[in-house]
């Protein structure tokens, strides 16, 4: 179950054919955590270097 935390960014990933997220992250590092998750699964097509 995902709790709603007002004001915090939340990302989640649901794989094709699934009903529940296989990944969820709440907080300011959610985008970086999602990128690491997708790299580990081999889901990124190309490396994108972001300047943050």
Residue pairs with C-beta under 8 A, 6 or more apart in sequence:
2 10
2 12
2 21
2 24
4 10
5 26
8 26
8 27
8 28
9 26
9 27
9 28
9 30
9 31
10 24
10 25
10 26
10 30
11 23
11 24
11 25
11 30
11 31
11 33
11 34
12 21
12 23
12 24
12 25
13 21
13 22
13 23
13 24
13 34
13 37
13 38
14 20
14 21
14 22
15 22
23 34
23 37
25 33
25 34
35 44
38 44
